[in-house]
Amino acid sequence: MRALTVEPGHAGSLAVTEVPDPTPGPGDLMVEGLALGVCGTDKEIARGEYGWSPPGRERLVMGHESLGRVREAPDSSGFSPGDIVVGVVRRADPAPCGACARGEFDMCRNGRYTERGIKELDGYGSELWSVEADYAVGIDPSLAEVGVLMEPTSIVAKAWEQVERVGGRSWFRPRRVLVTGAGPIGLLAALLGVQRGLDVHVLDRVTEGPKPALVTSLGATYHHAAAGEVAARLEPEVVIEATGAAQVVFDTMAHTASYGIVCLTGVSATGRRIAVDAGGINRELVLENDAVIGSVNANLRHYRQAADALAKADLGWLRHLITRRVPLAAAADAFDNGFDNSGEDVKVVITLDGTAG
């Protein structure tokens, strides 16, 4: 079968190659791949900056944003042929640490976890893939066209859960949220904010393309001014940061409402220096009981929360998040940053079943 593979650590090694069909274990599903989302992590792996191949292998099957149709399922699995499923990305470490032992593998303490398509486990970027039934999450068939959004939605479902848990330290009734970044993570974070009945504001640099309209049609407010200016005007109780841009991070941290919570989901590049009034930020965090938290990955609970959120969303709005579909044979086109920089792309998807529409 065909799969999208890469040799981690080697830029320019991304290719569609022939690999053996998977051999499902006793409790595994055999799944026909339908679609694969492409995100910043995938692009880092393709550039040779990140990623680990399975032990004893040079190449890694790419892809962690999955969508597939069950071909074969064990009788006791709870799944049937034809079911639409998504595969969970992370697996608990073999030790396991205390968090992994309790199903909170997204909070692994010792770093010995593995991840499909990222760290030591083949991903979902192939025409067929297998997955343990316990690490598969079903999705309503009506969402098959947009179900590849499940994994990024799980990321923001966890982020919102973490915000609400931190807020629960004391009385917490936020009214306004600022989401920085109008990529898939930012827009899905905004969706979950709207679903919570909040006054949602989204900040991004672009003024044209689909992003402003997607924000407006969601019932949120779009901004493209400087982050510090927007945050100072809004004084949001919650910030979901999805850019990883260091200046944006610190500018928004400095301008939350009292008892503000900033959740960082974007990963910043290293080696870039900016001037920061660390004393002023420390003073504000302490005197206003503010909190800054990081959030990455998701566990099974968050995937199920994501499925619920997508089921409640407007299907037409979700369709418009996917701005480009390319066939597996032309998968390299999905890694073209030219569209991203112009603001024309939101989510790029690789189709695995021979379609590209």
C-alpha positions in Angstrom: 0.0 0.0 0.0 1.0 3.6 -0.4 1.9 5.8 2.6 3.4 9.2 3.2 6.8 8.6 4.9 9.8 10.6 6.0 13.2 9.9 7.4 13.2 12.0 10.6 16.1 14.4 10.9 16.6 14.5 7.2 15.1 17.5 5.3 13.8 16.7 1.9 13.1 13.0 2.6 9.2 13.3 2.5 7.9 10.9 -0.1 4.9 8.7 -1.0 6.4 5.2 -0.7 5.2 1.6 -0.8 5.0 0.0 2.7 3.6 -3.4 3.9 -0.1 -3.6 4.8 -0.6 -3.4 8.6 -1.1 -6.5 10.6 -3.8 -5.9 13.2 -3.3 -7.4 16.7 -6.1 -9.3 18.4 -7.9 -6.2 19.7 -7.2 -3.9 16.8 -9.3 -2.4 14.1 -8.3 -2.5 10.4 -9.2 0.9 8.9 -9.3 2.4 5.4 -7.7 5.8 5.5 -9.9 8.6 4.3 -8.1 11.8 5.1 -5.1 13.2 6.9 -4.8 16.7 8.3 -1.5 18.6 8.0 -0.3 20.9 10.8 2.8 22.7 11.9 4.2 19.7 13.7 4.1 17.7 10.4 5.9 20.5 8.6 8.6 20.5 11.3 9.1 16.7 10.8 9.2 17.2 7.0 11.9 19.9 7.4 14.0 17.4 9.5 13.5 19.4 12.7 11.6 16.9 14.8 10.3 13.4 14.9 11.5 9.9 15.7 11.1 6.8 13.5 10.1 3.4 15.1 12.9 1.5 16.7 15.1 -0.3 14.1 13.6 1.7 11.2 14.8 4.6 9.2 11.4 5.9 7.9 8.3 7.0 9.8 4.8 6.9 8.3 3.6 10.5 8.8 0.3 11.8 10.1 -1.5 12.2 13.4 -4.7 14.0 12.4 -6.6 11.0 11.2 -9.9 9.9 9.7 -10.8 6.5 8.5 -13.6 3.9 7.9 -13.5 0.6 9.7 -12.9 -2.4 7.5 -12.6 -5.1 10.1 -13.4 -5.0 13.8 -13.2 -7.6 16.6 -16.7 -8.7 17.9 -16.0 -7.3 21.3 -14.5 -4.0 20.2 -17.7 -1.9 20.1 -17.0 -1.0 16.5 -18.4 -2.4 13.2 -17.3 -2.3 9.6 -18.3 1.0 8.0 -17.9 3.0 11.3 -16.1 6.4 10.9 -13.3 6.6 13.4 -10.3 8.8 14.4 -7.2 7.3 16.0 -5.8 8.8 19.2 -2.2 10.1 18.8 -0.4 9.5 22.1 0.2 6.2 23.9 1.1 5.9 27.6 4.7 5.3 28.5 5.7 1.6 29.3 6.6 2.4 32.9 4.0 4.0 33.3 4.3 7.2 35.3 1.5 8.1 37.7 -0.4 10.2 35.1 -0.2 7.6 32.4 -1.4 4.9 34.7 -4.5 6.9 35.3 -5.3 7.5 31.6 -3.9 11.1 31.7 -1.2 10.2 29.1 -1.3 13.8 27.8 0.3 14.8 31.1 3.1 12.2 31.0 5.7 13.0 33.6 8.8 11.1 32.3 8.6 11.8 28.6 8.6 8.1 27.6 5.3 8.3 25.8 5.0 7.5 22.1 2.9 9.2 19.4 1.5 8.0 16.1 3.2 9.8 13.2 5.5 11.8 15.5 7.5 9.7 18.1 8.4 6.1 17.5 5.1 4.9 16.1 3.9 5.0 12.5 1.2 7.5 11.9 -2.1 7.4 10.0 -0.9 8.7 6.6 -1.5 5.4 4.7 -4.2 3.8 2.6 -4.8 1.3 5.4 -4.0 1.6 9.1 -4.7 -0.4 12.2 -5.4 1.0 15.7 -6.2 -0.6 19.1 -10.0 -0.4 19.7 -9.3 1.4 23.0 -7.5 4.2 21.1 -10.2 4.7 18.4 -13.0 7.2 18.8 -16.1 7.0 16.7 -17.6 10.0 15.0 -21.1 10.6 13.7 -21.3 9.6 10.0 -22.8 13.0 9.2 -19.4 14.5 10.1 -17.4 12.3 7.8 -16.6 15.2 5.5 -15.0 17.2 8.3 -14.1 14.5 10.9 -10.4 15.0 10.2 -10.8 18.1 12.4 -11.3 15.9 15.5 -7.7 15.8 16.6 -7.1 19.6 16.6 -10.5 20.0 18.3 -9.3 17.6 21.0 -6.4 19.9 21.6 -8.6 22.9 22.3 -11.1 20.8 24.2 -8.3 20.0 26.6 -7.2 23.7 26.7 -10.7 24.8 27.7 -10.9 22.1 30.3 -7.6 23.2 31.8 -8.7 26.9 31.8 -11.9 25.9 33.6 -10.1 23.8 36.2 -7.6 26.6 37.0 -10.5 29.1 37.1 -12.2 26.7 39.6 -9.6 27.8 42.2 -12.1 30.5 43.1 -15.4 32.0 41.8 -15.0 32.0 38.0 -17.5 33.4 35.6 -15.6 34.7 32.5 -17.4 36.9 30.0 -14.7 37.6 27.4 -12.1 35.5 25.7 -9.3 36.6 23.3 -8.0 33.9 20.9 -4.7 34.9 19.3 -4.2 33.2 16.0 -6.9 32.3 13.4 -5.4 29.0 12.2 -7.3 25.8 12.8 -6.4 25.7 16.5 -7.4 29.3 17.1 -10.7 29.0 15.1 -11.7 25.8 16.9 -10.8 27.4 20.2 -13.1 30.3 19.2 -15.8 27.8 18.3 -15.7 26.2 21.8 -15.7 29.6 23.3 -18.9 30.6 21.4 -20.4 27.2 22.4 -19.8 28.3 26.0 -21.7 31.5 25.5 -18.7 33.8 25.8 -17.9 37.1 24.0 -15.2 35.8 21.7 -12.6 37.9 20.0 -10.0 36.5 17.6 -6.7 38.2 16.7 -4.7 37.5 13.5 -2.5 39.5 11.1 -4.3 38.9 7.9 -7.0 41.2 6.6 -8.1 39.2 3.6 -8.8 35.5 2.8 -11.2 33.3 4.7 -10.2 33.9 8.3 -12.1 37.2 9.0 -15.3 35.8 7.5 -15.0 32.5 9.4 -14.7 34.5 12.7 -17.6 36.8 11.8 -19.9 33.9 10.8 -19.1 32.2 14.1 -20.6 35.2 15.9 -17.2 36.4 17.1 -15.2 39.6 16.5 -12.1 39.7 14.4 -9.1 42.0 15.1 -5.9 42.5 13.2 -4.2 45.3 15.2 -1.2 44.8 17.5 -1.8 42.2 20.2 -1.0 44.5 23.1 -3.4 47.2 21.8 -6.2 44.7 21.4 -5.7 43.0 24.7 -5.5 46.3 26.6 -8.8 47.4 25.1 -10.6 44.1 25.8 -9.0 43.1 29.1 -10.1 39.5 28.5 -10.6 37.1 31.4 -9.3 34.2 29.3 -6.7 34.1 26.5 -6.2 31.1 24.3 -2.8 31.7 22.7 -2.4 29.8 19.4 0.4 31.6 17.6 3.5 30.7 19.6 4.8 34.3 18.7 6.8 35.4 21.7 5.8 39.1 21.4 2.1 38.2 21.2 2.4 35.9 24.2 3.9 38.6 26.5 1.7 41.4 25.2 -1.5 39.5 26.0 -0.2 38.3 29.4 0.3 41.9 30.4 -3.3 42.9 29.6 -5.8 40.4 31.0 -8.5 41.2 33.5 -7.9 40.5 37.2 -7.8 36.7 37.8 -7.0 36.3 34.1 -6.0 33.0 32.7 -3.7 32.6 29.7 -3.5 29.2 28.1 -0.6 28.7 25.7 -1.1 26.2 22.9 1.3 27.5 20.4 4.9 26.4 20.5 7.4 29.2 20.2 10.6 29.0 18.1 13.8 29.2 20.1 16.7 31.5 19.6 14.7 34.7 19.1 15.2 37.4 21.7 12.7 40.1 22.7 12.7 42.7 25.4 10.3 41.9 28.2 9.4 43.8 31.4 9.7 40.6 33.5 9.3 42.6 36.8 6.1 44.2 35.6 4.6 40.9 34.4 5.6 39.2 37.7 3.9 42.0 39.7 0.7 41.8 37.6 0.5 38.0 37.9 1.0 38.1 41.6 -1.2 41.0 42.5 -4.1 40.0 40.3 -4.0 36.2 40.9 -3.4 35.6 37.2 -2.3 32.3 35.8 -0.4 31.2 32.7 -0.6 27.6 31.7 0.7 25.4 28.9 -1.4 22.8 27.2 -0.5 20.2 24.6 -1.9 16.9 23.3 -5.1 15.2 24.5 -6.4 12.1 26.1 -9.5 10.0 25.3 -11.8 12.2 27.3 -10.8 15.2 25.2 -11.4 13.3 21.9 -14.9 12.6 23.1 -15.4 16.2 24.1 -14.2 17.1 20.6 -16.7 14.8 19.0 -19.5 16.4 21.0 -18.3 19.9 20.1 -18.2 19.1 16.3 -21.6 17.5 16.5 -23.1 20.7 17.9 -21.2 23.0 15.4 -22.6 24.3 12.1 -21.5 21.8 9.4 -21.2 24.5 6.8 -18.8 26.5 9.0 -16.7 23.4 9.6 -16.5 22.7 5.9 -15.1 26.1 5.3 -12.2 25.5 7.7 -10.9 22.9 5.2 -9.6 25.2 2.5 -7.6 22.8 0.4 -7.6 19.0 -0.2 -4.8 17.3 -2.1 -4.5 13.6 -3.1 -1.9 11.4 -1.5 0.0 11.3 -4.8 0.5 15.1 -4.5 1.0 15.1 -0.7 4.1 17.4 -0.9 1.7 20.2 -2.1 0.1 20.1 1.3 3.4 21.2 2.9 3.6 24.3 0.7 3.8 27.3 3.0 3.0 29.8 0.2 -0.7 29.5 0.7 -0.3 29.8 4.5 1.7 33.0 4.3 -0.9 34.6 2.1 -3.7 33.9 4.5 -5.6 31.8 1.9 -5.2 28.5 3.7 -6.7 27.5 7.0 -6.6 23.7 7.1 -5.0 21.6 4.4 -6.1 17.9 4.2 -4.6 15.0 2.3 -7.1 12.6 0.9 -6.2 8.9 1.2 -9.1 7.3 -0.6 -8.4 8.5 -4.1 -10.6 11.6 -3.9 -9.4 15.2 -3.8 -12.7 17.2 -3.8 
